[in-house]
Amino acid sequence: MTEKLIKSKIRVKKHGEVFTPKSIVNLMLNQPEIQEKLNSLTATFLEPAAGEGAFLLEILRRKLRLALDLSETLIEYEENILIALTSLYGIELLEDNCRRLRMNMLYVFHAIYGKNVMRKFSAKVNKKVINSAKVIIRANIVQGDALNYINNKNEPIILSEWIVLPIKYRVRKIQRTEYTLESIINRNQPTETSISSQVEEFNLFADLLEDDNVKQKNIIKYIPIKIIDIYKQLVKIEGKENGSIPNKNESVFIGGYSSK
Ligand SMILES: C[S@@+](CC[C@H](N)C(=O)[O-])C[C@H]1O[C@@H](n2cnc3c(N)ncnc32)[C@H](O)[C@@H]1O
């Protein structure tokens, strides 16, 4: 079957919408410096004009393969695939593309998880894993204008940093913190890579909290939580200096995943 690389001439003219063929995606991702990063579950990738996810989907497939190789137990595998997913970010201007991209990410994640969980661990798909994957995809794949750092509501684009904390009492937890895209980009200069115009890989959130130039209001910090419980989205309320809600360290449940 031939790949459909454009949807209409008008969209090409208006938004530069031409999708990258699979062969080119693979060629680019096979570059040694990218391969090296693909051998890490946590190395972050941002596709700033993501379309329907030509690069992100292939990176996801490769990272899920790595997660399988690195996992001996079912718990490890389920945690590792969610960690892999947290490392992938996309921004797309057009609503239909963004919706399709999110669906594509979830489809690939679900299909590969479903197959491997049965084959390697003789287990069934865990709903908590899928719901956590939905929350991650919704947070990391954003509709907006990557050049002006704003979303479709004219608000700043927000991305989440996901840090895996050291294992304590045999439990691996994850800490989610939100940042504006503007603070991330102005703080970090992307490293030069041969595919930097298409997929940018760099440590997206490196040292952001320590940077005095990052005077971001309303940083939302979530409560460190078991990786499989990401779907609960428990948020930690910072003090007045960072937001409008006064009770420091108060825990608030702000809802489960949204299927929208
Ligand atoms: C050339 S296509 C590439 C899509 C995808 N990266 C690929 O390789 O198949 C560019 C995409 O960027 C989107 N786009 C255009 N301007 C944008 C902007 N300012 N911010 C985010 N996305 C934008 C378009 O809607 C289109 O889907």
The ligand as a MOL file (V3000), in Angstrom:
LIG
                    3D

  0  0  0     0  0            999 V3000
M  V30 BEGIN CTAB
M  V30 COUNTS 27 29 0 0 0
M  V30 BEGIN ATOM
M  V30 1 C 5.9940 18.9310 7.2880 0
M  V30 2 S 4.7060 18.3760 8.3730 0 CHG=1
M  V30 3 C 5.6330 17.2010 9.2760 0
M  V30 4 C 4.7970 16.2870 10.1310 0
M  V30 5 C 5.6010 15.1860 10.8500 0
M  V30 6 N 6.6450 15.7350 11.6550 0
M  V30 7 C 6.1900 14.2370 9.8270 0
M  V30 8 O 7.4320 14.2320 9.6980 0
M  V30 9 O 5.4520 13.5010 9.1820 0 CHG=-1
M  V30 10 C 4.5700 19.7790 9.4390 0
M  V30 11 C 3.4550 19.6940 10.4810 0
M  V30 12 O 3.6230 20.8180 11.3650 0
M  V30 13 C 2.3650 21.3870 11.6680 0
M  V30 14 N 2.6270 22.7950 11.9950 0
M  V30 15 C 2.7390 23.8500 11.1430 0
M  V30 16 N 3.0240 24.9680 11.8320 0
M  V30 17 C 3.1290 24.6160 13.1440 0
M  V30 18 C 3.4060 25.3360 14.3420 0
M  V30 19 N 3.6470 26.6460 14.3420 0
M  V30 20 N 3.4120 24.6610 15.5060 0
M  V30 21 C 3.1560 23.3150 15.5390 0
M  V30 22 N 2.8940 22.5890 14.4320 0
M  V30 23 C 2.8820 23.2340 13.2430 0
M  V30 24 C 1.5360 21.1600 10.4230 0
M  V30 25 O 0.1670 21.1430 10.7200 0
M  V30 26 C 2.0440 19.7930 9.9680 0
M  V30 27 O 1.2890 18.7470 10.4970 0
M  V30 END ATOM
M  V30 BEGIN BOND
M  V30 1 1 1 2
M  V30 2 1 2 3
M  V30 3 1 2 10
M  V30 4 1 3 4
M  V30 5 1 4 5
M  V30 6 1 5 6
M  V30 7 1 5 7
M  V30 8 2 7 8
M  V30 9 1 7 9
M  V30 10 1 10 11
M  V30 11 1 11 12
M  V30 12 1 11 26
M  V30 13 1 12 13
M  V30 14 1 13 14
M  V30 15 1 13 24
M  V30 16 1 14 15
M  V30 17 1 14 23
M  V30 18 2 15 16
M  V30 19 1 16 17
M  V30 20 1 17 18
M  V30 21 2 17 23
M  V30 22 1 18 19
M  V30 23 2 18 20
M  V30 24 1 20 21
M  V30 25 2 21 22
M  V30 26 1 22 23
M  V30 27 1 24 25
M  V30 28 1 24 26
M  V30 29 1 26 27
M  V30 END BOND
M  V30 END CTAB
M  END
